Amino acid sequence: MAKVAKKVIIDLPDLGRVDSINNSGSFQPGGTKRNPVTTDTGAVHYDEETLPSKVSFKLPNLPG
């Protein structure tokens, strides 16, 4: 079973693997957002919007 740790580990060119500060990471996978289109009789169909993926985290400021 997967566990959520709010930790981001990313590989950067010329720097190698970088770990984020604990509990500072977040990831949103993106996908499709569906908004209902309503009329007098209720929802008739959906308007779809594509959402981008987002990742944010804080890096420690270490020498070197």
ChimeraX commands (.cxc) that place a marker at each C-alpha (Angstrom):
marker #1 position 0.00,0.00,0.00 radius 0.5
marker #1 position 1.31,3.46,-0.91 radius 0.5
marker #1 position 2.04,6.06,1.75 radius 0.5
marker #1 position 1.90,9.84,1.43 radius 0.5
marker #1 position 4.95,11.56,2.92 radius 0.5
marker #1 position 4.81,15.10,1.44 radius 0.5
marker #1 position 8.42,14.65,0.39 radius 0.5
marker #1 position 9.63,15.29,-3.17 radius 0.5
marker #1 position 12.74,13.63,-4.59 radius 0.5
marker #1 position 13.75,14.92,-8.01 radius 0.5
marker #1 position 16.72,14.36,-10.33 radius 0.5
marker #1 position 18.17,17.59,-11.76 radius 0.5
marker #1 position 20.70,17.73,-14.58 radius 0.5
marker #1 position 24.26,18.53,-13.33 radius 0.5
marker #1 position 23.09,18.41,-9.68 radius 0.5
marker #1 position 21.88,14.85,-9.26 radius 0.5
marker #1 position 19.19,13.72,-6.83 radius 0.5
marker #1 position 17.76,16.47,-4.60 radius 0.5
marker #1 position 15.49,15.88,-1.57 radius 0.5
marker #1 position 12.96,18.46,-0.41 radius 0.5
marker #1 position 12.62,19.67,3.15 radius 0.5
marker #1 position 10.23,17.42,5.13 radius 0.5
marker #1 position 6.50,18.19,4.74 radius 0.5
marker #1 position 7.09,20.91,2.14 radius 0.5
marker #1 position 6.17,19.05,-1.05 radius 0.5
marker #1 position 2.93,18.85,-2.93 radius 0.5
marker #1 position 1.94,17.25,-6.23 radius 0.5
marker #1 position -1.22,17.68,-8.26 radius 0.5
marker #1 position -1.43,15.22,-11.16 radius 0.5
marker #1 position -3.72,17.41,-13.28 radius 0.5
marker #1 position -6.24,15.81,-15.60 radius 0.5
marker #1 position -9.71,16.87,-16.67 radius 0.5
marker #1 position -12.05,19.13,-14.69 radius 0.5
marker #1 position -15.72,18.69,-15.56 radius 0.5
marker #1 position -18.09,21.62,-14.95 radius 0.5
marker #1 position -21.83,20.93,-15.33 radius 0.5
marker #1 position -23.73,23.09,-17.81 radius 0.5
marker #1 position -27.22,23.72,-16.42 radius 0.5
marker #1 position -30.48,24.89,-17.91 radius 0.5
marker #1 position -33.94,25.36,-16.41 radius 0.5
marker #1 position -34.41,21.59,-16.36 radius 0.5
marker #1 position -31.08,20.82,-14.67 radius 0.5
marker #1 position -27.64,19.66,-15.85 radius 0.5
marker #1 position -27.65,18.78,-19.56 radius 0.5
marker #1 position -23.96,18.08,-20.23 radius 0.5
marker #1 position -20.47,18.93,-19.01 radius 0.5
marker #1 position -17.89,21.47,-20.10 radius 0.5
marker #1 position -14.40,19.96,-19.81 radius 0.5
marker #1 position -11.18,21.81,-19.02 radius 0.5
marker #1 position -7.70,20.26,-19.08 radius 0.5
marker #1 position -5.63,21.03,-15.97 radius 0.5
marker #1 position -1.81,20.93,-16.01 radius 0.5
marker #1 position 0.29,18.94,-13.55 radius 0.5
marker #1 position 1.88,20.95,-10.72 radius 0.5
marker #1 position 4.70,20.16,-8.32 radius 0.5
marker #1 position 6.01,22.46,-5.57 radius 0.5
marker #1 position 8.58,21.96,-2.83 radius 0.5
marker #1 position 11.27,23.72,-0.79 radius 0.5
marker #1 position 14.94,22.83,-1.09 radius 0.5
marker #1 position 17.47,23.11,1.72 radius 0.5
marker #1 position 20.12,25.78,1.15 radius 0.5
marker #1 position 23.26,23.71,1.60 radius 0.5
marker #1 position 26.84,24.65,0.70 radius 0.5
marker #1 position 28.07,23.09,-2.55 radius 0.5
marker link #1:1,2 radius 0.2
marker link #1:2,3 radius 0.2
marker link #1:3,4 radius 0.2
marker link #1:4,5 radius 0.2
marker link #1:5,6 radius 0.2
marker link #1:6,7 radius 0.2
marker link #1:7,8 radius 0.2
marker link #1:8,9 radius 0.2
marker link #1:9,10 radius 0.2
marker link #1:10,11 radius 0.2
marker link #1:11,12 radius 0.2
marker link #1:12,13 radius 0.2
marker link #1:13,14 radius 0.2
marker link #1:14,15 radius 0.2
marker link #1:15,16 radius 0.2
marker link #1:16,17 radius 0.2
marker link #1:17,18 radius 0.2
marker link #1:18,19 radius 0.2
marker link #1:19,20 radius 0.2
marker link #1:20,21 radius 0.2
marker link #1:21,22 radius 0.2
marker link #1:22,23 radius 0.2
marker link #1:23,24 radius 0.2
marker link #1:24,25 radius 0.2
marker link #1:25,26 radius 0.2
marker link #1:26,27 radius 0.2
marker link #1:27,28 radius 0.2
marker link #1:28,29 radius 0.2
marker link #1:29,30 radius 0.2
marker link #1:30,31 radius 0.2
marker link #1:31,32 radius 0.2
marker link #1:32,33 radius 0.2
marker link #1:33,34 radius 0.2
marker link #1:34,35 radius 0.2
marker link #1:35,36 radius 0.2
marker link #1:36,37 radius 0.2
marker link #1:37,38 radius 0.2
marker link #1:38,39 radius 0.2
marker link #1:39,40 radius 0.2
marker link #1:40,41 radius 0.2
marker link #1:41,42 radius 0.2
marker link #1:42,43 radius 0.2
marker link #1:43,44 radius 0.2
marker link #1:44,45 radius 0.2
marker link #1:45,46 radius 0.2
marker link #1:46,47 radius 0.2
marker link #1:47,48 radius 0.2
marker link #1:48,49 radius 0.2
marker link #1:49,50 radius 0.2
marker link #1:50,51 radius 0.2
marker link #1:51,52 radius 0.2
marker link #1:52,53 radius 0.2
marker link #1:53,54 radius 0.2
marker link #1:54,55 radius 0.2
marker link #1:55,56 radius 0.2
marker link #1:56,57 radius 0.2
marker link #1:57,58 radius 0.2
marker link #1:58,59 radius 0.2
marker link #1:59,60 radius 0.2
marker link #1:60,61 radius 0.2
marker link #1:61,62 radius 0.2
marker link #1:62,63 radius 0.2
marker link #1:63,64 radius 0.2
view
